[in-house]
């Protein structure tokens, strides 16, 4: 069967190869054979390919952090899903391959009729957004959270989950045309990054406290968030889209003081809490309340073009088509 393997750490375009690998065996007890339909090209996949992610598997290896597919066969003892159900592949199960055998534990049938492209993006970004909002500060309805990277998939899910919890969001973007778009999906305040953006945010929220800031950019953007936080606020870093080291005024740490923490869904304690958010997000996708823009889809055979596009920006999906092979 066809797959994408990482053959060398470094430049993803050079290290990722379209290959033929052996078919998986029949599922054993409490296992399921999945035919993968779609799998995103996530920033975390490219970090793994560069060799700078939180895991570093032996090479060569299939990679791919998440995906969606159809159940093609089940082993003995599997009761919660059946042949034909659409399911999410387990997190970090290396989905850039047509078919795979995975444990049945944790699998559930996704809403029938929901867009499989949208469903393929459920395993990482929605639980990340949900846990960012709940695990660091006990926010009450009506309180504010400020985030950069607001147009990212995580940022859009932060807006969506905040709405379900009665929270209000301040969203920093880089392009003016994104302001009405994020306002339309529920962003309460949407501002364009500028030298005066901290003052603009403080003026917009008035006397309200900002106790939680979510950093997906790093570099000077981290310092902007820190400057907007109220005393004793918390800044959580979950991504580094700029690739730059954090730049923050020590005065915000010394005199406010603020707390800085990091989040990774790959930590066992985070992954163990993700299931409710994934299930809720699946229903939100099925109902049409959330739709994440997809820039393009590529066949597995076009992995180099897909990675190049992902590096330029935009959400990219691999059309794996494993359930129809």
C-alpha positions in Angstrom: 0.0 0.0 0.0 1.1 3.6 -0.5 2.3 5.8 2.3 4.6 8.7 3.1 7.7 8.0 5.1 10.2 10.2 6.8 13.7 9.0 5.7 15.9 11.7 7.2 15.5 14.5 9.7 16.1 18.0 8.4 14.3 19.6 5.5 10.8 18.0 5.3 10.7 18.4 1.5 13.8 16.3 1.1 13.2 13.8 3.9 9.6 12.8 3.2 9.2 10.2 0.5 6.2 8.6 -1.2 6.7 4.9 -0.9 5.1 1.4 -1.0 5.0 -0.4 2.3 3.5 -3.8 3.4 -0.2 -4.0 4.1 -1.1 -4.3 7.8 -2.3 -7.6 9.0 -5.8 -8.5 10.1 -6.9 -6.8 13.3 -6.4 -8.9 16.4 -8.8 -8.8 19.4 -9.7 -5.3 20.4 -8.1 -3.9 17.3 -9.6 -2.1 14.2 -8.4 -1.8 10.6 -8.9 1.7 9.4 -8.8 3.0 5.8 -7.5 6.5 6.1 -9.5 9.2 4.1 -7.9 12.5 5.0 -5.0 13.6 7.2 -3.8 17.2 7.8 -0.3 18.5 7.3 0.1 20.1 10.7 3.0 22.3 12.0 3.7 19.6 14.5 4.3 17.1 11.6 6.8 19.4 10.1 8.6 20.0 13.4 8.8 16.2 13.8 10.2 15.9 10.2 12.9 18.5 11.1 13.8 16.5 14.2 12.9 19.2 16.8 9.5 17.9 18.0 8.7 16.2 21.4 9.1 12.8 19.9 11.8 11.4 17.6 11.0 8.0 16.1 13.5 5.7 14.5 13.8 6.1 10.7 12.4 5.4 8.3 8.9 5.9 9.7 5.4 6.9 8.5 4.4 10.1 10.2 1.1 12.1 10.5 -0.4 13.2 13.8 -4.1 12.9 13.0 -6.7 11.8 10.4 -10.1 10.3 9.7 -11.1 7.1 8.1 -13.6 4.2 7.7 -13.5 1.0 9.7 -12.7 -1.8 7.3 -12.5 -4.7 9.7 -12.7 -5.3 13.5 -11.1 -7.9 15.7 -12.8 -10.0 18.4 -14.3 -8.1 21.3 -14.8 -4.7 19.5 -18.2 -3.4 20.4 -18.2 0.4 20.2 -17.5 0.7 16.4 -18.4 -1.4 13.4 -17.4 -1.8 9.8 -18.4 1.3 7.8 -18.2 3.7 10.7 -16.1 6.8 10.3 -13.6 7.3 13.1 -10.7 9.4 14.1 -7.3 7.7 14.1 -5.7 7.8 17.6 -3.5 10.8 18.2 0.0 10.4 16.8 -0.7 7.0 15.2 1.1 8.0 12.0 -1.7 8.4 9.5 0.1 9.2 6.3 -0.7 5.7 4.9 -3.7 4.1 3.3 -4.5 1.6 6.0 -3.6 1.0 9.6 -4.5 -1.3 12.5 -5.1 0.6 15.7 -6.4 -0.2 19.2 -10.2 0.0 19.5 -10.1 1.6 22.9 -11.2 5.3 22.6 -12.6 5.0 19.1 -16.2 6.2 18.5 -18.4 6.6 15.5 -18.3 10.1 14.1 -21.6 11.9 13.2 -22.8 10.5 9.8 -23.0 13.0 7.0 -20.4 15.4 8.5 -17.7 16.6 6.2 -14.8 14.2 6.5 -12.2 16.9 5.7 -13.5 18.9 8.7 -13.5 15.7 10.9 -9.9 14.9 10.0 -8.8 18.0 11.9 -10.5 17.1 15.2 -7.8 15.2 17.2 -5.3 18.0 17.9 -6.6 21.6 17.6 -10.0 21.3 19.3 -8.7 19.6 22.5 -5.8 22.0 22.5 -8.1 25.0 22.5 -10.5 23.5 25.1 -7.7 22.6 27.5 -6.0 26.0 27.1 -9.2 27.6 28.3 -9.7 25.3 31.3 -6.4 24.0 32.6 -4.5 27.1 33.7 -7.0 29.7 34.9 -10.4 29.1 36.4 -12.2 31.6 34.1 -15.8 32.4 34.9 -18.5 33.4 32.3 -18.0 36.9 31.2 -14.2 37.0 31.6 -11.8 37.7 28.8 -9.0 35.7 27.2 -6.5 37.2 24.8 -4.8 35.3 22.0 -2.5 35.8 19.1 -2.5 33.4 16.2 -6.3 34.0 16.3 -6.8 33.0 12.6 -5.2 29.6 13.1 -7.2 26.5 13.6 -6.5 26.5 17.3 -7.4 30.2 17.5 -10.8 29.6 15.7 -11.5 26.7 18.2 -10.6 29.0 21.1 -13.3 31.4 19.9 -15.8 28.5 19.4 -15.3 26.9 22.8 -15.1 30.3 24.6 -18.6 31.0 23.2 -20.0 27.7 24.6 -18.6 28.7 28.1 -19.7 32.3 28.1 -16.2 33.6 27.8 -15.1 36.6 25.7 -12.1 36.7 23.4 -9.6 39.3 22.3 -8.0 38.1 19.1 -4.8 39.5 17.5 -4.4 39.0 13.7 -1.8 40.2 11.2 -4.1 41.1 8.2 -7.0 43.6 8.3 -9.2 41.5 6.1 -9.4 38.9 8.8 -11.1 41.2 11.3 -14.7 40.9 9.9 -14.1 37.1 9.3 -13.2 36.4 12.9 -15.9 38.7 14.1 -18.4 36.7 12.1 -17.5 33.5 13.8 -17.8 35.0 17.3 -14.6 36.9 18.1 -15.6 39.7 20.5 -12.7 41.9 19.9 -10.4 41.5 16.8 -7.4 43.8 16.4 -4.6 44.0 13.9 -1.1 43.6 15.3 0.7 47.0 15.5 3.1 48.8 17.8 0.1 50.2 19.7 -1.9 47.0 19.8 -1.5 46.5 23.6 -3.0 50.0 24.3 -5.8 49.3 21.8 -6.6 46.0 23.6 -6.6 47.7 27.1 -8.9 50.5 25.8 -11.3 47.9 24.3 -11.7 45.8 27.5 -11.8 48.9 29.8 -11.5 48.0 33.5 -12.0 44.2 32.9 -9.2 41.9 33.9 -7.2 39.8 31.4 -6.1 36.8 33.4 -5.3 34.4 30.5 -3.2 34.9 27.4 -2.6 32.2 24.7 0.6 32.4 22.7 0.9 30.5 19.4 3.4 32.8 17.8 6.4 33.4 20.1 9.0 36.0 19.3 8.0 39.6 20.1 4.4 38.5 20.0 4.9 36.9 23.4 5.8 40.2 24.9 2.8 41.9 23.5 0.5 39.3 25.2 2.5 39.7 28.5 2.0 43.5 28.4 -1.8 43.1 28.0 -2.2 40.7 31.0 -3.5 41.9 34.3 -1.4 41.5 37.5 -1.0 37.8 38.4 -2.2 36.8 34.9 -1.0 33.6 33.2 0.5 33.3 29.7 0.4 29.9 28.1 2.7 29.0 25.1 1.4 26.2 22.9 3.1 26.9 19.5 5.9 29.0 18.0 4.7 29.9 14.5 7.4 32.6 14.1 10.2 30.2 15.0 11.7 32.9 17.1 12.7 32.9 20.8 10.3 34.5 23.1 10.9 38.2 23.7 9.3 39.5 26.9 9.9 42.5 29.2 11.3 41.3 32.5 9.3 44.1 34.1 6.1 42.2 33.3 7.5 39.1 35.1 9.0 41.1 38.1 6.4 43.7 38.8 3.0 42.3 37.8 4.1 39.4 38.2 2.8 37.1 35.6 3.1 33.3 35.3 4.3 31.6 32.1 3.5 28.0 31.3 3.8 25.6 28.3 1.2 23.3 26.8 1.7 20.2 24.6 -1.1 17.8 23.9 1.5 15.0 23.7 2.0 15.1 27.4 0.0 12.1 28.8 -1.8 14.2 31.4 -3.1 16.4 28.5 -4.0 13.6 26.1 -6.0 11.9 28.8 -8.3 14.9 29.1 -8.9 15.4 25.4 -11.8 13.0 24.6 -14.7 15.2 25.8 -13.5 18.1 23.8 -13.1 16.0 20.6 -16.6 14.6 21.0 -18.0 18.1 21.5 -16.1 19.4 18.6 -17.4 16.6 16.3 -21.0 17.7 17.1 -20.1 21.3 16.5 -18.7 20.3 13.1 -21.7 18.2 12.3 -24.1 21.0 13.2 -22.3 23.5 11.1 -21.4 25.8 14.0 -17.6 25.5 13.2 -16.0 25.3 9.8 -12.2 25.5 9.5 -11.0 26.9 6.1 -8.9 24.4 4.1 -6.5 26.0 1.6 -5.9 22.9 -0.5 -5.9 19.1 -0.6 -3.1 17.0 -2.1 -2.7 13.3 -2.9 -0.1 11.3 -0.9 2.0 11.2 -4.1 2.2 15.0 -4.0 3.6 15.2 -0.5 6.5 17.5 -1.5 4.0 20.0 -3.0 1.7 19.7 0.0 4.6 20.4 2.4 5.8 23.4 0.4 2.2 24.8 0.4 1.9 24.2 4.2 5.2 26.1 4.7 3.8 29.1 2.8 0.7 29.1 5.0 -2.9 27.8 5.0 -4.5 24.5 6.2 -3.4 21.6 4.0 -4.9 18.1 3.9 -3.6 14.9 2.4 -6.3 12.9 0.5 -5.3 9.4 1.4 -8.2 7.5 0.0 -7.4 4.4 1.9 -11.0 3.3 2.4 -11.6 3.2 -1.3 -8.5 1.2 -2.3 
